[in-house]
Amino acid sequence: MVTVRAKLGYYKKKDGTSPIVIYVYSYTERKKHYINTGLSVPKDQWSERLGQVKKSHPLSKKMNRIINRHIIQTQAKMMDGCSVSDLREGRVDKTDLITYLEKYMSNNEVLKPGTLKKYRTTLRRLKDFLSSRSRERLPFSEITPTWAHEFLDFLSVEGVGPHGKRNMFNVIKKVMGVAYKDGTHQNQDYERIRIDRPKSPKKIYLTEDEMEAIYKLDLSSHPSLERYRDCFYVQFQLFMRHCDVARIERSMMIQLKGKKYIRFESQKTDVTAVVPLSDRAYRLLEKHNWNVQTCNQTLNKEIKRIAAMAGVNDIVREGKKSGTKSSFVCTHTARRSAATIAHLNGMRLKTIADLGGWKKLSTLEVYLRASVMTTAENVSDHSFFKR
């Protein structure tokens, strides 16, 4: 049996207040321990009977919430098998971050596939990090800004980019927050970890002429390349992500007033979208019996080759890198190109967002990659400039 309650310390500070501590006594061990809460109040504003700050204190609500949290966390640790001796010697982390993250992933059934992939990547990198230091456990108490710099250096050596690093720390801070709220640890230093949002390089998009060249490219002697090209073009025509186009089925087609549409739910955002199904996209889907599923990594590799064969070889710059335009083409270029071309042809942002399943217009605006010169040329015939 264990007693855990808040008490007022016996000694007074120079300002006349006494510290509030959490008193822990184990009848089995016949040992006691005091945990400092960092709070203090005058003796006349403390209720010994209730173990709380009296309501007359201006910060009573906030202070009592902190006290209750300390009590709940301590009780949870004792229930998990922590002893008073463990508390005295600072051995309060009965579960480390690695174990907790594994349990969190297995018990959380609402994690989307894309999110779960980030969690798995983070777990793998954390294990690699520990392995490089001949360790197996990562106590919650170690997750501090100092540890973060050490882990960042490790990720840099492993070749992880800025976006990958930020994704991993978002996972770590998320799980640390959940573990803190349920009383698994008391480390608040993780909140001081800051990873700056990396600046996204301006990604390329393909023009209508370039997409036309890719579509008309004769790949009949390369059946596998032809399948990758067709998948890419269907993505373009339907404003879809690769993960969504891979799930297309004939049952998703709707016919209304002689026109065909595809109704799908975005796997990433859970937004339902309806897109007109063009004759070209319909013929490609029929050609492959409505199965255009491909490996994302392989398509990323092969679409560069296909774009080069189609003559998409102008020298361009993407961020700090420069090279042939085909070398920067990837699966997501199809969706980005569709949004940009539609916008340049006068389609409203809200309409594009509805078609592509974007939740926020601000997110969609990131996709629009037309240069300022292209935009100017596109509106040069507008009546406003005819005065």
Phi, psi and chi 1 to 4 in degrees:
 res  aa     phi    psi   chi1   chi2   chi3   chi4
   1 MET       -  142.0 -176.9  176.3  174.8      -
   2 VAL  -131.7  138.5  178.4      -      -      -
   3 THR  -106.9  127.8  -64.7      -      -      -
   4 VAL  -131.1  115.3 -179.3      -      -      -
   5 ARG  -153.6  162.6   59.1 -171.7  174.4   89.7
   6 ALA   -87.4  141.0      -      -      -      -
   7 LYS  -138.8  162.6  -64.7 -176.4   66.6  174.5
   8 LEU   -97.6  129.6 -160.1   64.4      -      -
   9 GLY   -62.1  157.6      -      -      -      -
  10 TYR   -78.8  -30.5  -65.0  111.5      -      -
  11 TYR   -91.1  154.5   71.8   92.6      -      -
  12 LYS  -104.6  142.9  -79.5 -172.1  179.3 -178.6
  13 LYS   -81.9  174.4  -64.3 -176.8  177.2 -179.3
  14 LYS   -64.6  -27.0  -69.2 -178.0  179.1  180.0
  15 ASP   -85.5    4.8   60.6    2.2      -      -
  16 GLY    90.0   -2.1      -      -      -      -
  17 THR   -95.0  161.2   62.5      -      -      -
  18 SER  -119.3  145.6  -63.1      -      -      -
  19 PRO   -71.2  145.4   26.6  -34.6      -      -
  20 ILE   -96.1  126.2  -59.7  171.2      -      -
  21 VAL  -125.4  160.3  -63.6      -      -      -
  22 ILE  -100.4  118.0  -55.7  -59.9      -      -
  23 TYR   -91.3  125.1  169.6   75.6      -      -
  24 VAL  -122.6  124.6 -174.6      -      -      -
  25 TYR  -131.3  128.0 -178.6   77.9      -      -
  26 SER  -105.0  117.9  170.2      -      -      -
  27 TYR   -70.5  -27.8  -67.8   88.7      -      -
  28 THR   -71.3  -45.5  -56.1      -      -      -
  29 GLU   -84.3  -20.0  -63.0  176.3   79.0      -
  30 ARG    57.3   43.5  -66.3 -174.9  179.0 -179.0
  31 LYS  -130.6  151.9  -67.9  179.9 -179.8  179.2
  32 LYS  -127.8  161.4   61.0 -176.0  176.7 -179.5
  33 HIS  -153.1  146.8 -179.8   62.3      -      -
  34 TYR  -116.3  130.9  -65.6   93.9      -      -
  35 ILE  -109.8  122.3  -59.6  171.9      -      -
  36 ASN   -75.2  128.1 -172.9   10.6      -      -
  37 THR   -89.3  -13.4   64.3      -      -      -
  38 GLY    83.4    2.4      -      -      -      -
  39 LEU  -107.0  155.0  -54.8  174.0      -      -
  40 SER  -153.2  146.7   59.5      -      -      -
  41 VAL  -144.8  160.0  -67.1      -      -      -
  42 PRO   -64.0  150.4  -21.9   34.2      -      -
  43 LYS   -60.0  -34.0 -171.8  174.5 -178.9  179.6
  44 ASP   -74.6   -6.3   62.1   -9.3      -      -
  45 GLN  -110.2   19.3  -68.6 -172.8  -40.1      -
  46 TRP  -119.7  132.3  175.1 -102.7      -      -
  47 SER  -100.0  106.6  171.4      -      -      -
  48 GLU   -67.4  -34.1 -170.6   64.2   26.7      -
  49 ARG   -64.7  -44.9 -177.5  177.0   65.3   85.2
  50 LEU   -87.7  -18.1  -62.0  175.2      -      -
  51 GLY    66.6   38.6      -      -      -      -
  52 GLN  -141.1  163.1  -68.8 -176.7  -16.0      -
  53 VAL   -75.9  135.8  178.9      -      -      -
  54 LYS   -66.1  151.4  -68.8 -178.0  178.9  179.0
  55 LYS   -62.0  -20.3  -67.5 -178.6  179.8  179.9
  56 SER   -68.7  -18.5   56.9      -      -      -
  57 HIS   -76.2  132.9 -166.9  -74.5      -      -
  58 PRO   -62.0  -23.8   21.0  -33.6      -      -
  59 LEU  -110.6   23.8  -62.9  175.4      -      -
  60 SER   -59.0  -45.0   61.1      -      -      -
  61 LYS   -60.9  -48.2  -72.3 -174.8  177.6 -179.8
  62 LYS   -65.2  -43.7 -175.9  174.7 -177.5  179.4
  63 MET   -66.7  -40.0  -64.6  176.0   79.6      -
  64 ASN   -67.7  -31.8  -74.3  -30.0      -      -
  65 ARG   -64.2  -42.4  -80.4 -161.8  -61.5  -92.4
  66 ILE   -64.6  -42.7  -65.5  173.2      -      -
  67 ILE   -61.0  -47.1  -67.9  168.1      -      -
  68 ASN   -61.9  -37.2  -71.4  -26.1      -      -
  69 ARG   -64.8  -41.8 -172.3  173.8   67.5 -161.1
  70 HIS   -61.0  -42.0  -84.6  -72.5      -      -
  71 ILE   -64.3  -46.5  -68.5  173.8      -      -
  72 ILE   -62.6  -43.1  -68.2  170.3      -      -
  73 GLN   -63.6  -41.7  -70.2  174.9  -13.9      -
  74 THR   -67.2  -42.6  -55.7      -      -      -
  75 GLN   -61.0  -40.7  -71.9  174.0  -26.1      -
  76 ALA   -62.9  -39.9      -      -      -      -
  77 LYS   -66.6  -40.3  -66.6 -179.2 -170.5  -52.3
  78 MET   -67.1  -36.7  -58.9  -56.1  -73.2      -
  79 MET   -67.5  -28.0  -70.4  173.7   67.5      -
  80 ASP   -82.4    4.8  -74.3  -19.6      -      -
  81 GLY   102.3    4.6      -      -      -      -
  82 CYS   -70.9  137.3 -175.1      -      -      -
  83 SER  -102.4  168.5   65.9      -      -      -
  84 VAL   -62.8  -35.5  169.9      -      -      -
  85 SER   -62.7  -38.7  -62.6      -      -      -
  86 ASP   -62.1  -43.2  -70.3  -29.3      -      -
  87 LEU   -62.1  -42.7  -68.4  175.7      -      -
  88 ARG   -61.8  -40.2  -77.6  179.2  175.1  178.0
  89 GLU   -94.6    5.5  -62.0  175.9   21.5      -
  90 GLY    79.8   12.8      -      -      -      -
  91 ARG   -90.5   67.9  -59.8 -167.4  -58.7  -93.1
  92 VAL   -98.9  -12.7  -64.0      -      -      -
  93 ASP   -88.2   87.1  -72.5  -20.6      -      -
  94 LYS   -75.5  -22.3  -56.2  -58.8  -75.3 -174.5
  95 THR  -123.7  134.1  -56.1      -      -      -
  96 ASP   -96.5  174.4   69.7  -37.5      -      -
  97 LEU   -62.0  -39.3  178.2   59.4      -      -
  98 ILE   -62.0  -49.6  -60.8  -64.0      -      -
  99 THR   -63.1  -42.6  -54.2      -      -      -
 100 TYR   -64.7  -41.2 -168.3   92.7      -      -
 101 LEU   -63.9  -40.7  179.1   53.8      -      -
 102 GLU   -62.9  -43.3  -71.5  174.5  -26.8      -
 103 LYS   -67.6  -38.8  -70.8 -178.7  179.0  177.8
 104 TYR   -61.8  -42.0 -178.3   81.6      -      -
 105 MET   -66.8  -41.6  -70.8  166.8   55.3      -
 106 SER   -73.5  -28.3   62.0      -      -      -
 107 ASN   -93.4  -11.6  -64.3  -26.0      -      -
 108 ASN  -100.5   97.1 -161.4  -31.0      -      -
 109 GLU   -83.0   -8.3  -62.9  179.3   -4.8      -
 110 VAL   -90.5   -3.3  -61.2      -      -      -
 111 LEU   -65.9  128.8  -69.3  176.5      -      -
 112 LYS   -73.9  157.4  -64.0  178.1 -177.9  177.4
 113 PRO   -53.3  -43.0  -28.2   35.8      -      -
 114 GLY   -64.8  -40.2      -      -      -      -
 115 THR   -69.0  -41.7  -55.5      -      -      -
 116 LEU   -62.3  -34.6 -172.3   58.7      -      -
 117 LYS   -63.7  -40.2 -177.2  178.7  179.1 -178.9
 118 LYS   -63.9  -39.7  -68.1  178.3 -177.2  177.8
 119 TYR   -65.3  -42.6  -83.4   66.1      -      -
 120 ARG   -64.8  -40.6  -73.9  171.9  176.9  161.1
 121 THR   -63.2  -43.2  -59.5      -      -      -
 122 THR   -62.1  -45.4  -57.3      -      -      -
 123 LEU   -60.5  -43.2  179.7   62.0      -      -
 124 ARG   -63.6  -42.3  176.3  170.9   57.7   82.0
 125 ARG   -67.8  -36.7  -68.7  -65.8 -173.5 -179.7
 126 LEU   -65.7  -40.4  -74.6  171.9      -      -
 127 LYS   -66.6  -39.3  -73.4 -176.4  175.5 -179.6
 128 ASP   -62.6  -40.3  -69.9  -15.6      -      -
 129 PHE   -61.5  -47.1  172.3   74.6      -      -
 130 LEU   -65.7  -40.1  -69.8  174.7      -      -
 131 SER   -61.6  -37.5  178.1      -      -      -
 132 SER   -66.3  -16.4   69.1      -      -      -
 133 ARG  -113.9   15.8  -75.9  151.1  177.3   76.0
 134 SER    54.8   44.8  -58.5      -      -      -
 135 ARG  -128.8  161.7  -64.7  176.3   56.1 -168.0
 136 GLU  -121.3  -28.1  -65.9 -178.2   -1.4      -
 137 ARG  -108.9  150.9  -64.1 -176.6   71.7 -106.9
 138 LEU  -131.5   89.5 -178.4   57.9      -      -
 139 PRO   -58.6  145.8  -23.0   33.8      -      -
 140 PHE   -57.2  -34.2  -71.6  104.8      -      -
 141 SER   -63.7  -18.6   55.6      -      -      -
 142 GLU   -82.8  -14.6  -72.2 -170.1   18.3      -
 143 ILE   -77.9   89.6  -49.9  -56.5      -      -
 144 THR  -131.6  170.5   64.3      -      -      -
 145 PRO   -56.1  -36.4  -30.4   38.1      -      -
 146 THR   -63.2  -45.3  -58.1      -      -      -
 147 TRP   -62.5  -38.6  173.9   86.3      -      -
 148 ALA   -59.8  -41.8      -      -      -      -
 149 HIS   -63.5  -38.7  -74.1  -59.2      -      -
 150 GLU   -66.1  -42.1 -171.3  178.6   -7.0      -
 151 PHE   -68.6  -37.7 -173.1   48.4      -      -
 152 LEU   -61.4  -42.3  -80.2  171.0      -      -
 153 ASP   -61.7  -40.8  -70.4  -19.1      -      -
 154 PHE   -62.3  -45.1  168.6   79.2      -      -
 155 LEU   -64.0  -36.0  -66.2  176.1      -      -
 156 SER   -63.2  -44.0  -64.2      -      -      -
 157 VAL   -63.0  -33.9  172.1      -      -      -
 158 GLU   -78.5   -3.8  -67.8  -66.4  -56.3      -
 159 GLY    84.4   17.8      -      -      -      -
 160 VAL   -77.3  132.3  179.5      -      -      -
 161 GLY   -79.7  173.7      -      -      -      -
 162 PRO   -57.3  -42.0  -23.0   33.2      -      -
 163 HIS   -68.8  -39.1  -70.7  -80.0      -      -
 164 GLY   -63.2  -41.4      -      -      -      -
 165 LYS   -62.6  -45.8  -68.2  174.8 -176.8  175.5
 166 ARG   -63.2  -40.9 -176.2  176.2  171.8   83.7
 167 ASN   -59.9  -42.2  -74.0  -21.6      -      -
 168 MET   -66.2  -42.0  -71.2 -177.7 -151.1      -
 169 PHE   -71.1  -28.8  -86.3   95.9      -      -
 170 ASN   -63.5  -40.7  -76.8  -17.3      -      -
 171 VAL   -65.4  -47.2  170.1      -      -      -
 172 ILE   -60.1  -46.3  -68.5  169.5      -      -
 173 LYS   -68.8  -34.3  -67.3 -175.2   71.7  174.2
 174 LYS   -62.5  -49.9  166.8   69.3  176.2  177.1
 175 VAL   -68.4  -38.3  174.7      -      -      -
 176 MET   -61.0  -39.3  -74.4  -69.1  -67.3      -
 177 GLY   -65.3  -42.6      -      -      -      -
 178 VAL   -63.6  -43.6  172.7      -      -      -
 179 ALA   -66.9  -33.0      -      -      -      -
 180 TYR   -68.9  -42.4  179.4   78.2      -      -
 181 LYS   -66.6  -32.9  -72.4 -180.0 -179.7  178.2
 182 ASP   -89.8    6.4   67.8   18.4      -      -
 183 GLY    84.5   12.4      -      -      -      -
 184 THR   -70.5  -32.3  -58.2      -      -      -
 185 HIS  -145.1  168.7   70.6   87.2      -      -
 186 GLN  -118.9    8.9  -65.4  179.0  -26.8      -
 187 ASN   -77.9  115.4  174.7   22.6      -      -
 188 GLN  -102.2   -2.1  -70.2 -178.4  -68.4      -
 189 ASP   -64.5  -23.5  -74.1  -20.6      -      -
 190 TYR   -60.9  -26.1   79.0   91.7      -      -
 191 GLU   -67.2  -20.1  -66.0  179.4  -15.3      -
 192 ARG   -86.4   -2.5  -63.2 -168.8  -68.9  112.0
 193 ILE   -73.5  124.8  -63.2  174.7      -      -
 194 ARG  -126.0  124.5  -64.7  -74.4 -176.5  -89.6
 195 ILE  -118.6  113.6  -54.3  -63.3      -      -
 196 ASP   -62.7  143.3  -65.9  -27.5      -      -
 197 ARG   -69.9  122.2 -178.4 -174.5  -66.1  -86.2
 198 PRO   -69.5  145.6   24.9  -32.4      -      -
 199 LYS   -74.5  127.3  -67.8 -176.9  178.0  178.8
 200 SER   -77.6  125.3  -62.4      -      -      -
 201 PRO   -66.6  150.6   24.9  -33.8      -      -
 202 LYS   -70.7  108.0  -70.0 -172.8  175.8 -179.0
 203 LYS   -74.9  150.9  -57.5  -76.5 -172.9  177.9
 204 ILE   -77.9  159.6   60.2  102.3      -      -
 205 TYR  -131.9  160.0   80.9   98.4      -      -
 206 LEU   -98.3  137.1  -62.4  173.9      -      -
 207 THR   -75.7  171.3   64.5      -      -      -
 208 GLU   -60.2  -41.6  -71.7 -175.2   84.3      -
 209 ASP   -63.9  -40.0  -70.5  -18.6      -      -
 210 GLU   -68.6  -40.5  -71.5  166.8  -22.7      -
 211 MET   -65.0  -36.6  -74.7  -58.0  -54.8      -
 212 GLU   -64.8  -40.5 -168.9   70.2   10.7      -
 213 ALA   -64.3  -39.6      -      -      -      -
 214 ILE   -66.8  -41.9  -70.9  174.4      -      -
 215 TYR   -64.0  -40.7  174.2   73.8      -      -
 216 LYS   -87.2   -2.2  -68.4 -177.0  175.7  179.3
 217 LEU   -62.6  126.9 -178.5   64.6      -      -
 218 ASP   -78.4  108.0 -176.2    6.6      -      -
 219 LEU  -118.4   23.3  -66.8  171.4      -      -
 220 SER   -60.7  -26.4   55.0      -      -      -
 221 SER   -87.1   -2.0   58.5      -      -      -
 222 HIS  -130.0   76.8  -59.2   83.5      -      -
 223 PRO   -54.9  -38.7  -22.7   33.3      -      -
 224 SER   -67.7  -41.8   59.9      -      -      -
 225 LEU   -65.2  -37.8  -72.8 -177.2      -      -
 226 GLU   -60.9  -38.9 -171.1  173.0   37.9      -
 227 ARG   -66.2  -42.1 -180.0  179.1  177.9   80.9
 228 TYR   -64.4  -42.1  -70.7  125.1      -      -
 229 ARG   -61.9  -43.4 -174.1  -87.7  -48.3  -80.0
 230 ASP   -64.4  -40.6  -67.2  -11.8      -      -
 231 CYS   -61.1  -45.3  174.1      -      -      -
 232 PHE   -60.6  -42.6 -176.4   78.2      -      -
 233 TYR   -71.1  -35.1 -163.0   81.2      -      -
 234 VAL   -64.1  -40.6  169.6      -      -      -
 235 GLN   -55.6  -45.5  -86.1 -172.6 -104.0      -
 236 PHE   -62.8  -47.3  166.8   73.0      -      -
 237 GLN   -67.2  -28.9  -73.9  -81.7  -79.8      -
 238 LEU  -107.5    7.6  -61.1  178.6      -      -
 239 PHE    58.9   28.9  -68.1   80.7      -      -
 240 MET   -98.0  153.3  -79.1 -173.8  170.6      -
 241 ARG   -76.4  160.5  -62.5  179.6 -178.8   86.4
 242 HIS   -60.9  -40.4  179.5  -93.0      -      -
 243 CYS   -64.8  -26.2   60.0      -      -      -
 244 ASP   -82.8  -40.6  -68.5  -34.7      -      -
 245 VAL   -68.1  -26.3   80.6      -      -      -
 246 ALA   -69.7  -15.6      -      -      -      -
 247 ARG  -105.3    8.6  -63.3 -176.5  -60.1  133.3
 248 ILE   -63.1  136.4  -77.1 -175.6      -      -
 249 GLU  -134.9  157.2  -63.1  176.5   -6.1      -
 250 ARG   -59.6  -31.4 -168.2 -173.7  -58.9  -87.6
 251 SER   -65.8  -13.6   59.9      -      -      -
 252 MET   -82.5   -7.9  -62.5  164.2   68.0      -
 253 MET   -81.9  135.6 -174.3  177.7   71.6      -
 254 ILE  -118.8  138.9  -57.5  169.8      -      -
 255 GLN  -115.6  127.7  -63.9 -163.6   56.9      -
 256 LEU  -143.6  120.8 -176.3   64.3      -      -
 257 LYS    52.8   42.8  -62.9 -179.9  179.8  179.6
 258 GLY    79.8    3.1      -      -      -      -
 259 LYS  -115.1  152.0  -65.4 -178.0  179.1  178.9
 260 LYS  -105.8  144.9  -60.9 -179.3 -178.4   68.7
 261 TYR  -139.1  156.7  -57.7   86.5      -      -
 262 ILE  -113.9  126.5  -73.4  -72.0      -      -
 263 ARG  -109.5  121.4 -175.1  179.6 -174.7  -85.0
 264 PHE  -141.9  160.3   71.4   98.1      -      -
 265 GLU  -110.5  122.3 -175.3  176.5  -78.6      -
 266 SER   -61.7  125.5  170.7      -      -      -
 267 GLN   -65.8  -31.5 -171.1  176.2   44.6      -
 268 LYS   -80.9  -42.6 -178.0  177.0 -179.1  180.0
 269 THR  -108.6   -7.0   62.3      -      -      -
 270 ASP    63.5   17.0  -69.9  -27.6      -      -
 271 VAL   -87.2  133.6  172.9      -      -      -
 272 THR   -87.6  130.1  -61.5      -      -      -
 273 ALA  -129.1  151.1      -      -      -      -
 274 VAL  -126.3  123.8  179.3      -      -      -
 275 VAL  -123.1  133.9 -170.1      -      -      -
 276 PRO   -58.6  136.5  -26.0   36.2      -      -
 277 LEU   -97.7  106.9 -178.8   59.4      -      -
 278 SER   -69.5  161.9   68.3      -      -      -
 279 ASP   -60.7  -39.2  -70.2  -21.1      -      -
 280 ARG   -63.5  -48.6  -81.0 -174.0  176.6 -178.2
 281 ALA   -62.6  -40.1      -      -      -      -
 282 TYR   -62.9  -43.9  177.6   72.6      -      -
 283 ARG   -64.5  -38.9  -72.8 -163.3  -60.9  -89.9
 284 LEU   -66.5  -40.5  -70.2  176.3      -      -
 285 LEU   -65.6  -41.2  -71.5  170.7      -      -
 286 GLU   -65.0  -38.3  -74.7  -70.7  -38.6      -
 287 LYS   -58.1  -37.0  171.8 -177.9  173.2 -177.9
 288 HIS  -104.8   19.0  -63.5  -76.6      -      -
 289 ASN    54.6   38.7 -163.1   26.9      -      -
 290 TRP    60.3   31.5  -72.8   75.8      -      -
 291 ASN  -131.2   94.5  178.3   13.8      -      -
 292 VAL  -112.3   29.8  -73.5      -      -      -
 293 GLN   -70.4  130.2 -175.1  173.3    3.0      -
 294 THR  -139.6  162.9   57.6      -      -      -
 295 CYS   -74.1  126.2  171.0      -      -      -
 296 ASN   -59.2  -44.6 -173.6   51.6      -      -
 297 GLN   -64.6  -41.4  -71.0   81.6   -0.1      -
 298 THR   -68.6  -40.3  -53.6      -      -      -
 299 LEU   -63.5  -39.7  177.6   54.9      -      -
 300 ASN   -57.1  -38.1  -96.4  -34.9      -      -
 301 LYS   -75.5  -47.6  174.9 -175.6  175.3 -178.3
 302 GLU   -74.7  -28.6  -62.9  -63.1   -6.8      -
 303 ILE   -68.8  -25.7 -165.4   59.5      -      -
 304 LYS   -65.3  -43.7  -68.1  176.1  173.3   58.3
 305 ARG   -64.2  -42.5  179.5 -178.6  171.5 -170.2
 306 ILE   -64.4  -43.5  -66.5  166.9      -      -
 307 ALA   -62.5  -39.3      -      -      -      -
 308 ALA   -64.6  -40.8      -      -      -      -
 309 MET   -64.6  -27.8  -67.0  169.2   67.0      -
 310 ALA   -85.5    0.3      -      -      -      -
 311 GLY    88.1   18.1      -      -      -      -
 312 VAL   -86.4   74.6 -175.3      -      -      -
 313 ASN  -128.0   21.3  -67.7  -46.8      -      -
 314 ASP   -63.2  149.6  -68.7  -17.3      -      -
 315 ILE   -81.4  123.1  -58.1  -60.2      -      -
 316 VAL  -133.2  170.7  -62.5      -      -      -
 317 ARG  -120.7  136.8  175.4  174.3  -71.4  -85.1
 318 GLU  -130.7  105.6 -171.0  173.8  -89.7      -
 319 GLY    67.3 -125.5      -      -      -      -
 320 LYS   -93.7   -2.9  -65.1 -179.1  179.6  179.8
 321 LYS  -100.4  149.7  -61.9  179.7 -179.6  178.9
 322 SER  -134.4  152.1   61.3      -      -      -
 323 GLY   171.9 -170.9      -      -      -      -
 324 THR   -67.0  146.1   58.6      -      -      -
 325 LYS   -60.2  -35.1 -165.1  171.8 -175.0  178.5
 326 SER   -61.2  -29.1   59.0      -      -      -
 327 SER   -71.2  -15.2   65.5      -      -      -
 328 PHE  -102.4   -3.2  -65.4  111.6      -      -
 329 VAL   -73.4  135.8  176.6      -      -      -
 330 CYS  -141.8 -179.2   62.6      -      -      -
 331 THR   -59.1  -38.5   56.9      -      -      -
 332 HIS   -73.2  -13.8 -140.4   61.2      -      -
 333 THR   -61.2  -31.5  -54.9      -      -      -
 334 ALA   -61.6  -49.5      -      -      -      -
 335 ARG   -66.9  -41.5  178.9  170.6  159.4   88.0
 336 ARG   -64.5  -40.4 -173.2 -176.4  -51.8  115.1
 337 SER   -66.7  -40.7  -59.4      -      -      -
 338 ALA   -60.1  -46.1      -      -      -      -
 339 ALA   -64.8  -42.4      -      -      -      -
 340 THR   -68.0  -46.1  -58.1      -      -      -
 341 ILE   -63.9  -41.8  -68.1  171.3      -      -
 342 ALA   -61.2  -42.0      -      -      -      -
 343 HIS   -65.2  -42.0 -178.3   58.8      -      -
 344 LEU   -66.6  -23.5  -71.7  173.9      -      -
 345 ASN   -91.5   12.5  -79.4  -68.0      -      -
 346 GLY    94.5    4.9      -      -      -      -
 347 MET   -73.8  134.9 -165.2  177.6  -68.0      -
 348 ARG   -68.1  149.1  -65.5  170.2   57.3 -114.9
 349 LEU   -58.4  -42.3  -76.8  179.1      -      -
 350 LYS   -60.8  -38.8  179.0   63.4  169.7   63.9
 351 THR   -66.1  -43.9  -57.1      -      -      -
 352 ILE   -62.6  -41.8  -61.2  173.1      -      -
 353 ALA   -62.1  -41.1      -      -      -      -
 354 ASP   -64.9  -40.9  -71.0  -17.2      -      -
 355 LEU   -68.0  -39.6  -67.1  172.9      -      -
 356 GLY   -95.2   -2.5      -      -      -      -
 357 GLY    75.7   27.8      -      -      -      -
 358 TRP   -80.1  133.9  -79.3  -80.5      -      -
 359 LYS   -78.6  -39.8  -85.8 -172.6  175.1 -179.1
 360 LYS  -119.2  138.9  -60.8  177.2 -178.8  177.7
 361 LEU   -66.0  -31.3  -66.8 -176.9      -      -
 362 SER   -63.9  -34.1   57.4      -      -      -
 363 THR   -69.9  -41.4  -54.8      -      -      -
 364 LEU   -61.9  -39.3  170.5   57.9      -      -
 365 GLU   -60.2  -27.1  -73.1  171.9  -12.4      -
 366 VAL   -65.0  -28.7  175.5      -      -      -
 367 TYR   -76.5  -23.8  -78.6   73.5      -      -
 368 LEU   -76.3  106.7  -54.2 -179.8      -      -
 369 ARG  -111.7   19.2  -67.2  -55.8 -177.4 -174.6
 370 ALA   -68.3  142.6      -      -      -      -
 371 SER   -73.0  162.2   68.2      -      -      -
 372 VAL   -62.4  -31.5  -69.5      -      -      -
 373 MET   -69.6  -41.0 -171.1   64.1 -138.8      -
 374 THR   -62.6  -42.7  -56.5      -      -      -
 375 THR   -62.5  -42.4  -56.0      -      -      -
 376 ALA   -63.4  -43.0      -      -      -      -
 377 GLU   -63.8  -36.1  -71.0  177.4  -22.2      -
 378 ASN   -66.6  -30.9 -167.9   58.0      -      -
 379 VAL  -105.4    6.7  -60.3      -      -      -
 380 SER   -62.3  -26.6   61.0      -      -      -
 381 ASP   -92.1    5.5  -67.9  -32.9      -      -
 382 HIS   -64.2  146.2 -166.2  -79.3      -      -
 383 SER   -58.1  -26.6   58.3      -      -      -
 384 PHE   -61.5  -33.4 -179.7   85.6      -      -
 385 PHE   -94.8   10.3  -60.9  101.7      -      -
 386 LYS  -100.4    6.1  -63.1  -63.3 -175.5 -178.5
 387 ARG   -73.2      -  -60.1  175.5 -174.0  178.5
